Structures are given as structure tokens and as C-alpha cells.
């Protein structure tokens, strides 16, 4: 058994605390969204739990909500009056006091219940935007120096003579210092010939790039050079307004990327979303920790937005499933029968369970757990 293996085991345990802190902050923000909107709509919240299982400690506030820290710190939930459990299945209201019947979640209109379900993901998105704004104001908005690491074969760049190590300094009559400027001006000259200026071995060079392809004797405009950049980062100091715009754009790009990945997964294309368990999240956290506090905050922002996205999927027991069912109720103008609701929630629990198993299996294969366990057993046998 190699020392490296034990180093990885030690690294896993030492990363548990920061992992739990990050996860529980994001979960708290999510559940706080449900909690505040529920209270705003006159719903009595009976329990606000960080973690699952038996209570370790807690307190009850003046409005009767039990705030608790539970034994299994891998999530959380808000339970409202009228809920049978943390999945918000309707409870038997026989034991609810008559004066409290109007404070149950199921006594509210479908629209109000929909808003309560939206609250969690909404707060995660707001939290993401807030973090990105804060990071942008402290560190600046990140961009990439346009230094070429690789020239793709048959690309515009290879045809016009761009080389590895070239730093692009101009597109047409525009000066370039970062990737975002280069992308913008390449789009401007799409379908045309354009002069690309580069710095090569401390000398300035200029080449002509043809931003089009010929297909079936027709000119097809393109706006890419076909290069891979080194990834060297630069940061631009910005105002609050620019930081806010960047944060919203960050969420927009993340949303489009997740949608595209989900579509590819459903249609079994390459580069789809590959579900990962807490092990993948932990690996991402470790990498961000190695790069510093700002990187950790960026990872937290991304994780918060991802939680919002996946919770909005129209799967019963997730917020998106609850939103969908309440929307159906608004459309049909009558409550969905309890039997049908129970069946739908059972299906949702099964689907979520399958997703969790798939995510865990993906990580088992990714990290070679079976091989590591086998090698550990062999080591002890020696």
C-alpha cells in the first residue's frame, strides 16, 4: 500500500469540515427562502432543521418554530403545519387545532404554495449573485490572457499562420488584452477577412484570417479561430453596477450550460451532465481550497446555483415538482386527488433515489473505490 493512498485518505478526512460548512451554508440559505416566504403567507413553520435524523440541540422561537441541528449534516428541511414529513406530503389534520387550520400550508392557495416552493431556489440564486458581486468587487472580474497554447488542425488559426506562444494583441483596428475583447471583435468580423496582430518572441506580427468557410460553394461565416488559450487569468476592477451585471450574466451562462448538458444527457450525447455524489463535490471543494479563499467562494456560488437548478426540475419531492403540481391545480381549478398525489410523490422519491444511486456509482467508477478497497485488503493480508 503506497503512502500516497494514505495521504488521500487523510486529505478526505481533513476536507470533511470545510465541506460540511459550505454545504450547510448553502442548505441554510435554501431553506431560509422557503421559511421566510411561508411565514409571509401566514403559514406556521413547525421545524427548521439543518441536517436529518435525531436532534442534537435546538430551540423554539416565539412563533413556535423549532430550530434544530440534527445528527446527519448532509442537508436540511423546513416542515410546515399540515406536512406529514419533510417531503411536504399532506398530513392528517385531525390533530390540528381549529384555530390553526388557516395556518397550514395546504390551506393556502396554489399560487401561495407555488411561491413557497420557489423561495428556496430563488434564495440560492440571490445568494449566488451576491457572492459573485462581492468577489468581483474584491478581486475583480476574471478574464483570460489571449496567449495561444494550442492551434487546432485545419482551423482558421492554422491556415493563417498563428503559432503556439503567440499573444493576440489586436483584431482589425481593435486592441486586444483579454479573451472577452477578442471574442467580441471576432464576432464583428465574422464572414470577412480580418488582420490579427500578435506578439511573437517580443516581435509584433500581423496575419490575415479568413473568418468563413466554403460549403457547397457558399461562404459560411464563422467567428472562431480554432485555438486553445493557456488559461492565464487577469482581473479587472469594476464598479458595483458592472459587478451586478457580471453576476447576472454569470447565472445566465451557468443556466444555459446546465440546460445544454441536461439535454445532452437525456438524448445520450457526449459532454452531458454526469451526476456526482458528495465525493465529486468534495473534490471540487479541495481544489478550490488549494487556490485560496476567493476560489472557495466562487465554488460556493456555483454550488448554490446548481442546487437551485436541480431543485427546479419538475420531479415530485423536489421544489420543481411541487411548483408543477400547484400549477396544474391552478389550471384545472381543483385540488389534485390525494391518492394521485401520493402516487406521484412515491414516483418522485423513486426517481430521486435512482439519481442518487447513479451519482454514487459514477463516483465509485471515477475514483476506483473497488480497486482501492481490494488493494487495502491485500495490504492487510501481507
C-alpha positions in Angstrom: 0.0 0.0 0.0 1.5 3.3 -1.1 1.9 6.3 1.2 0.0 8.3 -1.5 -3.1 6.2 -0.8 -3.0 7.1 2.9 -2.4 10.7 2.1 -5.6 10.7 0.0 -7.5 9.1 2.9 -6.1 11.8 5.3 -7.0 14.5 2.8 -10.5 13.2 2.6 -11.0 13.5 6.4 -9.4 16.9 6.7 -11.7 18.2 4.0 -14.9 17.0 5.7 -15.2 20.0 8.0 -14.9 22.7 5.3 -17.1 20.6 3.0 -19.9 20.4 5.7 -19.6 24.1 6.4 -20.0 25.0 2.7 -22.9 22.6 2.2 -24.8 23.6 5.3 -24.5 27.3 4.5 -26.0 26.7 1.1 -28.7 24.4 2.5 -29.5 27.1 5.2 -29.9 29.8 2.5 -32.2 27.4 0.5 -34.4 26.5 3.5 -34.5 30.2 4.7 -36.1 31.1 1.4 -38.9 28.5 2.0 -39.2 29.6 5.6 -39.5 33.4 5.0 -42.0 33.2 2.2 -44.1 30.6 4.1 -44.2 33.0 7.1 -45.0 35.9 4.8 -48.0 34.0 3.5 -49.3 33.1 7.0 -48.1 29.5 7.2 -46.9 28.2 10.6 -43.5 26.6 10.3 -43.1 23.9 12.9 -39.5 22.8 12.2 -36.4 24.4 10.6 -33.7 21.6 10.6 -30.1 21.7 9.5 -29.3 18.1 8.9 -31.5 15.0 9.2 -32.1 12.4 11.9 -32.3 12.9 15.6 -31.9 16.4 17.1 -28.5 17.2 18.6 -29.6 20.5 20.0 -32.2 23.3 19.2 -34.5 26.0 20.4 -38.1 27.1 19.9 -38.8 30.7 18.8 -41.8 32.8 19.9 -43.9 31.7 16.9 -43.5 28.0 17.7 -40.8 27.1 15.1 -38.3 24.5 16.4 -34.8 25.4 15.1 -32.7 22.3 15.3 -29.3 20.9 14.4 -29.6 17.2 13.5 -27.2 14.3 13.6 -26.7 13.7 9.9 -25.4 17.0 8.5 -25.9 16.4 4.7 -28.9 18.6 4.1 -31.9 20.2 5.8 -35.6 20.8 5.6 -38.4 23.1 6.7 -41.6 21.4 7.9 -44.8 23.4 7.9 -48.1 22.9 9.7 -50.0 20.4 7.6 -47.0 18.5 6.4 -46.7 14.8 7.2 -42.9 14.8 6.7 -40.1 16.7 5.2 -41.3 15.9 1.7 -44.4 18.1 2.3 -46.9 15.3 1.8 -50.3 16.4 3.4 -50.8 15.2 6.9 -54.0 14.1 8.7 -55.3 17.4 10.0 -57.4 15.8 12.7 -54.9 16.7 15.4 -54.5 20.3 14.3 -56.3 22.9 16.4 -59.3 24.5 14.7 -57.8 28.0 15.1 -54.6 26.8 13.4 -56.3 25.2 10.3 -55.9 28.5 8.4 -52.1 28.4 9.1 -51.5 25.1 7.4 -49.6 25.1 4.2 -52.3 23.2 2.4 -54.9 25.8 3.4 -53.2 28.3 1.2 -53.9 29.0 -2.5 -52.0 27.0 -5.1 -50.2 30.3 -6.1 -49.1 30.9 -2.5 -47.8 27.3 -2.2 -46.0 27.7 -5.5 -44.3 30.9 -4.2 -43.2 29.0 -1.1 -41.7 26.3 -3.2 -39.9 28.8 -5.4 -38.5 30.5 -2.3 -35.6 28.0 -1.8 -34.2 28.1 -5.3 -34.8 31.9 -5.5 -32.7 32.5 -2.4 -29.9 30.2 -3.8 -29.8 32.3 -6.9 -29.8 35.6 -4.9 -27.0 34.2 -2.8 -25.0 33.3 -5.9 -25.5 36.7 -7.4 -24.5 38.3 -4.0 -21.3 36.2 -3.8 -20.3 36.9 -7.4 -20.8 40.7 -6.8 -18.7 40.5 -3.7 -15.9 38.5 -5.4 -16.0 40.9 -8.4 -15.6 44.0 -6.1 -12.8 42.5 -4.1 -10.9 40.6 -6.7 -12.2 42.0 -10.0 -13.9 40.3 -13.0 -11.8 37.4 -14.3 -10.7 37.1 -17.9 -8.1 35.2 -19.8 -4.9 36.5 -21.5 -5.2 35.6 -25.2 -2.0 33.6 -25.3 -2.2 30.5 -27.6 -1.5 27.1 -26.1 -2.7 25.0 -29.0 -3.6 25.6 -32.6 -6.3 23.2 -33.8 -5.5 21.3 -37.0 -7.4 22.6 -40.1 -8.6 25.7 -38.2 -8.6 29.3 -39.3 -5.6 29.9 -37.0 -3.5 27.1 -38.6 -4.3 28.4 -42.1 -3.3 32.0 -41.4 -0.1 31.0 -39.5 -0.8 31.6 -35.9 1.5 29.7 -33.6 1.7 28.3 -30.1 3.1 31.0 -27.8 1.6 33.9 -29.8 -0.2 36.5 -27.7 -3.1 38.1 -29.7 -2.8 41.9 -29.3 -5.3 43.1 -32.0 -8.3 42.1 -34.1 -8.8 44.5 -37.1 -8.3 48.0 -35.7 -9.1 47.0 -32.2 -6.5 46.5 -29.5 -6.9 43.2 -27.5 -5.8 42.5 -24.0 -8.2 39.7 -22.9 -10.4 36.9 -24.2 -13.7 38.7 -23.9 -12.5 41.6 -26.2 -11.2 39.1 -28.7 -14.4 37.1 -28.9 -16.5 40.3 -29.3 -14.4 41.6 -32.2 -14.2 38.3 -33.9 -18.0 38.3 -34.0 -17.8 41.7 -35.5 -15.7 40.5 -38.4 -17.5 37.2 -38.9 -17.7 36.3 -42.6 -14.9 38.7 -43.5 -11.1 38.8 -43.8 -9.5 40.4 -40.7 -6.0 41.3 -39.7 -4.9 39.5 -36.5 -2.0 41.1 -34.7 0.1 39.1 -32.3 3.2 39.4 -30.2 5.7 36.6 -31.0 9.1 36.4 -29.4 8.9 40.1 -28.4 8.2 41.0 -32.0 4.9 42.2 -33.5 3.4 40.2 -36.3 0.3 40.5 -38.4 -1.6 37.8 -40.3 -4.8 37.8 -42.3 -7.5 35.4 -41.0 -10.4 34.4 -43.2 -13.4 34.1 -40.8 -15.5 32.0 -43.1 -15.7 28.5 -44.6 -16.8 27.4 -48.1 -19.5 24.8 -48.0 -21.3 23.8 -51.2 -19.7 26.8 -53.0 -21.3 29.1 -50.4 -19.5 31.3 -47.8 -20.4 30.3 -44.3 -19.4 33.0 -41.7 -17.6 31.8 -38.6 -16.3 33.7 -35.6 -13.7 31.3 -34.1 -10.0 31.0 -34.8 -9.7 27.4 -33.6 -7.2 27.9 -30.8 -6.8 26.9 -27.2 -5.6 29.5 -24.8 -3.2 28.9 -21.9 -5.8 30.0 -19.3 -3.7 32.7 -17.6 -6.1 34.8 -15.6 -6.3 38.6 -15.3 -8.8 40.5 -13.1 -10.4 43.8 -14.0 -11.5 46.1 -11.1 -15.2 47.2 -11.7 -17.9 49.3 -10.2 -20.9 47.9 -8.3 -23.2 48.2 -11.3 -20.7 46.3 -13.6 -20.2 43.7 -10.9 -24.0 43.2 -10.7 -24.3 42.9 -14.5 -21.5 40.4 -14.5 -23.1 38.4 -11.7 -26.4 38.2 -13.6 -24.6 37.2 -16.8 -22.7 34.5 -14.8 -26.0 33.0 -13.7 -27.4 33.2 -17.3 -24.3 31.4 -18.7 -24.5 28.8 -16.0 -28.2 28.2 -16.6 -27.7 27.8 -20.4 -24.7 25.4 -19.8 -26.7 23.3 -17.4 -29.7 23.2 -19.7 -27.5 22.2 -22.6 -25.8 19.5 -20.5 -29.1 18.1 -19.3 -30.4 17.9 -22.9 -27.3 16.1 -24.0 -27.7 13.7 -21.0 -31.3 12.9 -21.9 -30.5 12.4 -25.5 -27.4 10.4 -24.6 -25.0 12.7 -26.3 -21.4 13.3 -25.3 -20.5 16.0 -22.8 -23.8 15.7 -21.0 -24.2 16.2 -17.2 -22.6 13.3 -15.3 -24.2 13.2 -11.9 -21.7 13.2 -9.0 -22.2 12.5 -5.3 -20.7 14.2 -2.3 -17.3 12.8 -3.3 -17.2 14.8 -6.5 -18.4 17.9 -4.6 -15.6 17.3 -2.0 -13.0 17.0 -4.8 -14.2 20.3 -6.2 -14.0 21.9 -2.8 -10.5 20.6 -2.2 -9.3 22.1 -5.5 -10.9 25.4 -4.7 -9.4 25.4 -1.2 -5.9 24.9 -2.7 -6.4 28.0 -4.8 -7.5 30.3 -1.9 -10.5 31.9 -0.3 -11.8 33.7 -3.4 -11.7 30.4 -5.3 -13.7 28.8 -2.4 -16.3 31.5 -2.6 -16.6 31.0 -6.4 -17.1 27.3 -5.9 -19.8 28.0 -3.2 -21.6 30.3 -5.7 -21.5 27.7 -8.4 -22.7 25.0 -6.0 -25.6 27.2 -4.8 -26.7 27.9 -8.3 -26.5 24.2 -9.2 -28.7 23.4 -6.2 -31.3 25.9 -7.3 -31.2 24.5 -10.9 -31.6 20.8 -9.9 -34.3 21.6 -7.3 -36.4 23.3 -10.0 -36.5 20.1 -12.1 -40.2 19.0 -12.3 -39.7 15.9 -10.2 -42.1 15.4 -7.3 -40.4 15.8 -3.8 -38.2 18.4 -5.4 -39.3 22.1 -5.4 -39.9 21.9 -9.2 -42.3 19.0 -8.8 -44.3 21.0 -6.2 -44.3 24.0 -8.4 -45.6 21.9 -11.3 -48.3 20.3 -9.3 -49.6 23.6 -7.9 -49.5 25.0 -11.5 -51.7 22.0 -12.6 -54.1 22.7 -9.8 -54.4 26.4 -10.9 -55.1 25.2 -14.5 -57.7 22.5 -13.6 -59.2 24.8 -10.8 -59.5 22.0 -8.3 -57.2 20.1 -5.9 -55.4 17.0 -7.3 -56.9 13.9 -5.6 -54.9 12.7 -2.5 -54.4 9.2 -3.9 -52.9 10.6 -7.2 -50.7 13.0 -5.2 -49.3 10.1 -3.0 -48.6 8.0 -6.1 -46.9 11.0 -7.8 -44.7 11.6 -4.7 -43.8 8.0 -4.5 -42.6 8.0 -8.1 -40.7 11.2 -7.3 -39.0 9.6 -4.4 -38.0 6.6 -6.6 -36.6 8.9 -9.3 -34.6 10.9 -6.8 -33.3 7.7 -5.2 -32.2 6.4 -8.7 -30.4 9.7 -9.3 -28.6 9.4 -6.0 -27.6 5.8 -6.8 -26.4 6.8 -10.3 -24.4 9.7 -8.8 -22.7 7.4 -6.2 -22.0 4.8 -8.8 -20.4 7.4 -11.1 -18.1 8.4 -8.3 -17.3 4.8 -7.5 -16.1 4.3 -11.0 -14.4 7.7 -11.2 -12.3 7.2 -8.1 -11.8 3.5 -8.5 -13.2 2.7 -5.0 -13.4 -1.1 -5.6 -9.7 -1.2 -6.7 -8.7 0.8 -3.6 -10.6 -1.4 -1.3 -9.2 -4.5 -2.9 -5.6 -3.1 -2.6 -6.3 -2.2 1.1 -7.5 -5.7 1.8 -4.4 -7.2 0.1 -2.2 -4.8 2.1 -3.7 -6.0 5.4 -3.3 -9.6 4.4 0.5 -9.2 4.0 
